[in-house]
């Protein structure tokens, strides 16, 4: 079936889904394949659950006239998403980077929503499946879109750009993330730079934070045009405090806004949301209030109070760059409470894993923490610099130790890669 024909069915449907467990009446079911599953097998089940059509790519499962046979389901999903995106003549802001993508997306969406009907990536649906699903959920009255793009290897950002066709965009930062897939820091720079390449080749506008030397260098190397620099001009925000949470002033007012998230690295995210909002005509007051009102609830720089204890829950994910920023920020935190860090493995580092975990251990040793707790096989390398740290390789032992210690009047930093799931410590404390 041609994409044009499928799009007509999409327009009369109630959206798309790839999960038979969450099928809504009248949706299009796309039977994706993975390493351990083949959703073609569930095509009939999807129809029985209320799907209007099942899009499949194996003819033997086309046993119902409502099964739509295509060459490749994933490719069809991506093409359909791009077809839908082309029906909109609106600003589409694409963003990528090593750290802070989701926080940037959330802040920017709230700022722009002060003036526009904004459609944005939900959660972190930022990959080759998530981006198409995000686009296909875009309502017809959308005035602006904010699309988060993640990647762990070369050419992935290029592919996502070809699907969502951003008209504007920015790179949050260039750090040590997915080093194994990208092949080192230079590979990260090249891979994330694919967004700049797309914008330049298609006449898009690029936003660049002048305080980030790596991103500035990349933009100048690629001779980006048109480009909007921000962060050091007379219209930049002014940080008045960074801990326990960031406070700031707008360039035209003495009013101090206090946020729900801390750390200079998060101030950079706020600066970006403010600058992009300003570019699109959002007032300084509206933009500042939107930033101040944002309260994360997704284990990203989330401050949680439990009894006399406080938790800086930053356990959604971790890489060497974000881990270093969090540790330094926590080290600078002004508090009367004792400080405890609970740090878990950083994944997808490949041959760089031992060196990066060891470097993290050295960094932690230079801070004035009362207690250091390490979790995971890779964290053994951090022990080289932390002989007095508590070290665990299984959750059961970690949880029991935390229960027995009965911490009180303590501030915790909890951070690790998604696969570690360190937010579980909250359930036992």
Wavefront OBJ file of the C-alpha trace (Angstrom):
o trace
v 0.000 0.000 0.000
v 1.228 3.491 -0.862
v 1.950 5.877 1.996
v -0.672 8.262 0.569
v -3.322 5.544 0.840
v -2.216 4.550 4.325
v -2.326 8.187 5.397
v -5.985 8.393 4.420
v -6.663 5.461 6.740
v -4.586 7.144 9.436
v -6.652 10.337 9.160
v -9.874 8.405 9.816
v -8.305 6.339 12.603
v -7.897 7.198 16.268
v -4.113 7.160 16.148
v -1.427 4.497 16.041
v 0.000 1.997 18.492
v 2.731 -0.624 18.544
v 1.574 -2.357 21.736
v -1.296 -4.854 21.716
v -1.670 -4.322 25.472
v -2.615 -0.678 24.959
v -4.788 -0.746 21.855
v -7.577 1.797 21.660
v -10.703 1.337 19.574
v -10.106 2.353 15.965
v -6.325 2.636 16.086
v -3.780 1.466 13.521
v -1.578 -1.300 14.918
v 1.994 -1.433 13.599
v 3.502 -4.892 14.032
v 7.120 -4.103 14.804
v 9.862 -6.693 15.215
v 12.551 -6.896 17.853
v 15.349 -9.259 18.783
v 13.006 -11.356 20.901
v 9.560 -10.707 19.412
v 7.660 -10.530 16.144
v 4.459 -8.518 16.477
v 3.201 -9.857 13.146
v 2.083 -12.802 15.249
v -0.316 -10.521 17.127
v -1.977 -8.904 14.104
v -5.303 -10.698 14.600
v -5.184 -10.198 18.342
v -4.853 -6.469 17.740
v -7.895 -6.470 15.479
v -9.895 -8.397 18.037
v -8.880 -5.828 20.656
v -10.384 -3.033 18.574
v -7.724 -1.960 16.096
v -9.103 -0.711 12.786
v -6.181 -2.173 10.831
v -2.975 -4.115 11.491
v 0.090 -3.108 9.468
v 2.270 -6.171 8.901
v 5.225 -7.208 6.736
v 4.878 -11.015 6.638
v 2.289 -12.292 4.172
v 1.447 -15.467 6.113
v -0.164 -13.357 8.835
v -2.439 -11.507 6.363
v -5.449 -13.690 7.173
v -7.910 -10.816 7.568
v -8.805 -8.101 5.028
v -7.968 -5.518 7.705
v -4.327 -6.605 7.637
v -2.282 -4.146 5.549
v 0.798 -5.773 4.039
v 3.883 -3.581 3.581
v 7.534 -4.289 2.832
v 8.819 -3.164 6.237
v 6.625 -2.099 9.167
v 9.204 0.121 10.877
v 10.110 1.900 7.662
v 6.419 2.387 6.915
v 5.819 3.854 10.376
v 8.662 6.308 9.829
v 7.471 7.279 6.336
v 3.912 7.779 7.564
v 5.195 10.011 10.368
v 7.196 12.079 7.897
v 4.162 12.338 5.589
v 2.098 13.651 8.520
v 4.839 16.073 9.519
v 4.917 17.507 5.969
v 1.279 18.558 6.304
v 2.326 21.136 8.933
v 3.868 24.505 8.100
v 5.000 25.289 11.640
v 8.274 25.666 13.543
v 9.596 22.231 14.509
v 12.395 22.474 17.070
v 14.727 19.486 17.110
v 17.095 18.974 20.010
v 19.777 16.482 20.884
v 22.871 16.301 23.087
v 24.732 14.131 25.548
v 22.897 15.317 28.663
v 19.811 17.288 29.604
v 17.699 16.516 26.538
v 14.511 15.726 28.405
v 14.912 18.550 30.930
v 15.507 20.983 28.055
v 12.475 19.646 26.239
v 10.256 19.952 29.313
v 11.405 23.486 30.149
v 11.152 24.693 26.559
v 7.708 23.168 26.098
v 6.421 24.972 29.174
v 7.894 28.275 28.043
v 6.524 28.067 24.499
v 3.136 26.903 25.781
v 2.684 30.357 27.283
v 2.007 31.587 23.751
v 1.503 28.604 21.424
v -0.269 25.258 21.183
v 2.812 23.051 21.533
v 3.193 19.357 20.796
v 6.270 17.736 22.341
v 7.922 14.382 22.856
v 6.337 12.477 25.716
v 8.761 11.132 28.303
v 11.888 10.105 26.428
v 10.327 8.663 23.257
v 13.289 9.994 21.324
v 14.508 7.106 19.149
v 13.708 5.631 15.724
v 10.329 4.453 17.027
v 9.568 7.167 19.557
v 10.064 10.086 17.175
v 7.606 8.710 14.571
v 5.043 7.962 17.292
v 5.461 11.496 18.633
v 4.853 13.015 15.210
v 1.806 10.843 14.537
v 0.229 12.093 17.770
v 0.561 15.718 16.652
v -2.926 17.341 16.616
v -3.983 19.316 13.552
v -4.145 22.571 15.536
v -0.494 22.327 16.667
v 1.318 25.641 16.299
v 4.788 24.469 17.319
v 6.535 21.138 17.923
v 9.462 20.259 20.183
v 11.079 16.966 19.191
v 13.729 15.304 21.355
v 16.205 13.105 19.495
v 18.480 10.558 21.160
v 21.190 8.446 19.591
v 23.905 5.965 20.491
v 25.638 5.611 17.111
v 26.546 7.519 13.965
v 23.854 8.469 11.409
v 21.012 8.035 13.909
v 20.408 11.771 14.389
v 20.605 12.217 10.623
v 17.872 9.592 10.192
v 15.653 11.159 12.870
v 16.075 14.591 11.278
v 14.913 13.186 7.955
v 11.755 11.960 9.699
v 10.851 15.075 11.717
v 12.480 17.708 9.458
v 13.286 20.328 12.108
v 13.178 23.990 11.113
v 15.048 25.056 14.255
v 17.298 23.195 16.642
v 20.032 23.061 19.237
v 22.533 20.702 20.857
v 22.318 20.746 24.657
v 25.990 19.802 25.104
v 28.686 17.421 23.889
v 29.886 14.989 26.535
v 30.878 11.427 27.303
v 27.676 9.548 26.516
v 27.277 6.265 24.605
v 31.027 6.182 24.036
v 30.878 2.531 23.020
v 28.425 3.109 20.162
v 29.867 6.426 19.005
v 33.480 5.294 19.269
v 34.738 7.939 21.686
v 34.188 11.651 22.274
v 34.984 12.656 18.696
v 32.333 10.187 17.549
v 29.820 11.830 19.904
v 30.689 15.226 18.426
v 30.226 13.955 14.900
v 27.005 12.100 15.666
v 25.289 14.945 17.508
v 26.569 17.351 14.857
v 24.316 15.648 12.331
v 21.536 17.943 13.608
v 23.609 20.978 12.671
v 24.276 19.441 9.246
v 20.547 18.991 8.592
v 19.671 22.505 9.717
v 22.409 24.064 7.598
v 21.515 22.049 4.501
v 17.830 22.907 4.828
v 17.988 26.560 5.817
v 17.073 25.947 9.453
v 17.887 28.202 12.395
v 20.391 27.025 15.003
v 20.494 28.133 18.650
v 23.932 28.045 20.302
v 24.766 28.660 23.968
v 27.874 30.845 23.944
v 28.950 29.549 27.358
v 29.441 26.036 25.934
v 32.826 26.086 24.194
v 32.396 22.662 22.579
v 29.064 23.496 20.946
v 30.285 26.953 19.911
v 33.359 25.390 18.319
v 31.229 22.883 16.407
v 28.872 25.600 15.144
v 31.768 27.747 13.937
v 33.516 24.788 12.352
v 30.374 24.041 10.339
v 29.846 27.749 9.623
v 26.229 27.531 10.758
v 23.868 30.085 9.213
v 21.487 31.402 10.340
v 22.561 31.030 13.974
v 21.263 32.632 17.175
v 23.846 32.907 19.966
v 22.650 33.371 23.534
v 23.759 33.077 27.141
v 26.213 35.971 27.387
v 24.274 38.854 25.842
v 22.270 41.556 27.600
v 19.153 39.403 27.297
v 20.568 36.439 29.239
v 19.277 35.229 32.578
v 21.373 35.961 35.661
v 21.816 33.162 38.190
v 21.574 34.317 41.794
v 21.909 30.864 43.427
v 22.526 27.313 42.237
v 21.896 25.268 45.388
v 19.873 23.731 46.790
v 17.881 24.924 43.761
v 18.602 27.510 41.078
v 17.385 31.073 41.491
v 17.641 33.648 38.715
v 16.644 37.075 37.465
v 15.500 38.109 34.002
v 17.443 40.867 32.217
v 14.633 43.421 32.645
v 13.644 42.876 36.270
v 15.044 42.679 39.799
v 12.550 39.961 40.728
v 14.188 36.707 41.818
v 12.649 33.465 40.533
v 13.324 30.279 42.505
v 13.070 26.963 40.689
v 12.592 23.344 41.742
v 15.883 22.056 40.287
v 19.502 22.754 41.184
v 22.925 22.948 39.597
v 24.631 25.190 37.050
v 24.126 22.524 34.399
v 20.381 22.950 34.882
v 20.752 26.734 34.737
v 22.186 26.236 31.238
v 18.984 24.347 30.369
v 16.912 27.233 31.716
v 18.984 29.708 29.735
v 18.209 27.789 26.550
v 14.458 27.639 27.208
v 14.427 31.365 27.989
v 16.426 32.302 24.869
v 14.361 30.167 22.474
v 11.153 31.422 24.050
v 12.352 35.003 23.642
v 13.180 34.301 19.973
v 9.578 33.222 19.376
v 8.080 36.188 21.199
v 7.289 34.776 24.640
v 7.534 37.576 27.206
v 10.360 37.578 29.732
v 7.873 37.331 32.592
v 5.942 34.409 31.100
v 9.140 32.536 30.218
v 10.660 33.041 33.667
v 7.484 31.951 35.451
v 7.208 28.825 33.288
v 10.780 27.877 34.180
v 10.227 28.526 37.882
v 7.013 26.476 37.918
v 8.583 23.363 36.363
v 8.803 20.621 38.974
v 10.400 17.394 37.661
v 8.765 14.112 38.563
v 10.819 11.750 36.439
v 13.938 11.013 38.560
v 15.810 13.806 36.788
v 17.230 16.386 39.212
v 14.164 15.722 41.353
v 14.271 16.895 44.981
v 12.312 14.579 47.293
v 11.752 14.978 51.031
v 11.186 11.914 53.251
v 11.028 12.681 56.945
v 14.209 14.478 57.960
v 16.033 13.214 54.858
v 16.323 14.907 51.458
v 17.056 13.189 48.165
v 18.453 14.670 44.982
v 17.049 11.925 42.781
v 18.945 12.009 39.486
v 18.662 8.302 38.809
v 17.041 8.283 35.394
v 20.357 7.857 33.600
v 24.086 8.539 33.857
v 27.241 8.935 31.806
v 30.661 10.336 32.752
v 29.710 13.923 31.898
v 26.381 14.003 33.708
v 27.798 12.076 36.656
v 30.646 14.555 37.052
v 28.255 17.511 36.878
v 25.946 15.985 39.490
v 28.797 15.086 41.860
v 30.339 18.575 41.645
v 26.967 20.226 42.112
v 26.216 18.077 45.160
v 29.667 18.792 46.526
v 28.922 22.531 46.346
v 25.490 22.133 47.914
v 25.095 24.238 51.069
v 23.281 22.217 53.718
v 23.359 21.550 57.460
v 22.652 17.888 56.799
v 25.282 15.188 56.307
v 25.902 14.347 52.655
v 25.695 10.804 51.278
v 26.193 9.839 47.628
v 24.766 6.599 46.232
v 26.230 6.039 42.773
v 25.524 3.205 40.344
v 27.216 1.838 37.226
v 27.464 3.875 34.030
v 26.617 1.744 31.001
v 27.468 1.779 27.269
v 31.084 2.845 27.818
v 32.749 -0.205 26.282
v 36.547 -0.050 26.460
v 36.301 3.296 28.277
v 34.394 1.841 31.236
v 37.280 1.084 33.591
v 39.003 4.424 33.068
v 35.795 6.447 33.388
v 34.660 4.708 36.586
v 38.124 5.169 38.036
v 38.058 8.875 37.103
v 34.693 9.180 38.796
v 36.134 7.658 41.959
v 38.924 10.250 41.944
v 36.427 13.075 41.501
v 34.271 11.806 44.369
v 37.353 11.517 46.601
v 38.004 15.230 46.086
v 34.584 16.166 47.507
v 33.684 16.464 51.162
v 31.036 13.733 51.431
v 30.244 12.057 54.743
v 29.498 8.671 53.166
v 30.041 7.185 49.701
v 28.011 4.188 48.526
v 28.805 2.451 45.227
v 26.659 -0.095 43.416
v 27.391 -2.312 40.403
v 30.152 -4.401 38.862
v 31.798 -1.469 37.077
v 31.953 0.655 40.212
v 34.715 -1.579 41.557
v 37.114 0.583 39.527
v 36.047 3.667 41.490
v 37.264 1.946 44.660
v 40.853 2.623 43.584
v 40.361 6.145 44.925
v 37.683 5.409 47.527
v 38.998 2.722 49.919
v 36.453 3.688 52.586
v 33.411 3.558 50.302
v 30.646 1.028 50.874
v 30.420 -1.234 47.821
v 27.559 -3.503 46.750
v 26.927 -5.673 43.728
v 23.362 -6.756 44.529
v 20.280 -4.695 45.375
v 19.211 -6.907 48.273
v 22.409 -6.199 50.201
v 22.296 -2.496 49.336
v 18.694 -2.175 50.508
v 19.351 -4.073 53.733
v 22.362 -1.898 54.524
v 20.323 1.274 54.005
v 17.557 -0.045 56.261
v 19.993 -0.973 59.034
v 21.779 2.392 58.946
v 18.555 4.308 59.780
v 19.763 7.577 58.261
v 18.319 10.819 59.616
v 18.916 14.499 58.793
v 20.795 13.393 55.662
v 20.963 14.721 52.091
v 21.408 11.993 49.462
v 22.526 12.199 45.845
v 21.252 9.129 43.981
v 22.520 8.633 40.429
v 23.181 5.765 38.018
v 22.357 4.462 34.561
v 18.777 3.507 33.737
v 19.546 -0.197 33.845
v 20.686 0.143 37.457
v 17.339 1.494 38.657
v 18.724 3.163 41.771
v 15.447 4.950 42.482
v 14.553 1.696 44.262
v 16.450 2.946 47.328
v 13.534 5.270 48.049
v 11.271 2.288 48.697
v 13.330 1.157 51.690
v 14.139 4.488 53.320
l 1 2 3 4 5 6 7 8 9 10 11 12 13 14 15 16 17 18 19 20 21 22 23 24 25 26 27 28 29 30 31 32 33 34 35 36 37 38 39 40 41 42 43 44 45 46 47 48 49 50 51 52 53 54 55 56 57 58 59 60 61 62 63 64 65 66 67 68 69 70 71 72 73 74 75 76 77 78 79 80 81 82 83 84 85 86 87 88 89 90 91 92 93 94 95 96 97 98 99 100 101 102 103 104 105 106 107 108 109 110 111 112 113 114 115 116 117 118 119 120 121 122 123 124 125 126 127 128 129 130 131 132 133 134 135 136 137 138 139 140 141 142 143 144 145 146 147 148 149 150 151 152 153 154 155 156 157 158 159 160 161 162 163 164 165 166 167 168 169 170 171 172 173 174 175 176 177 178 179 180 181 182 183 184 185 186 187 188 189 190 191 192 193 194 195 196 197 198 199 200 201 202 203 204 205 206 207 208 209 210 211 212 213 214 215 216 217 218 219 220 221 222 223 224 225 226 227 228 229 230 231 232 233 234 235 236 237 238 239 240 241 242 243 244 245 246 247 248 249 250 251 252 253 254 255 256 257 258 259 260 261 262 263 264 265 266 267 268 269 270 271 272 273 274 275 276 277 278 279 280 281 282 283 284 285 286 287 288 289 290 291 292 293 294 295 296 297 298 299 300 301 302 303 304 305 306 307 308 309 310 311 312 313 314 315 316 317 318 319 320 321 322 323 324 325 326 327 328 329 330 331 332 333 334 335 336 337 338 339 340 341 342 343 344 345 346 347 348 349 350 351 352 353 354 355 356 357 358 359 360 361 362 363 364 365 366 367 368 369 370 371 372 373 374 375 376 377 378 379 380 381 382 383 384 385 386 387 388 389 390 391 392 393 394 395 396 397 398 399 400 401 402 403 404 405 406 407 408 409 410 411 412 413 414 415 416 417 418 419 420 421 422 423 424 425 426 427 428 429
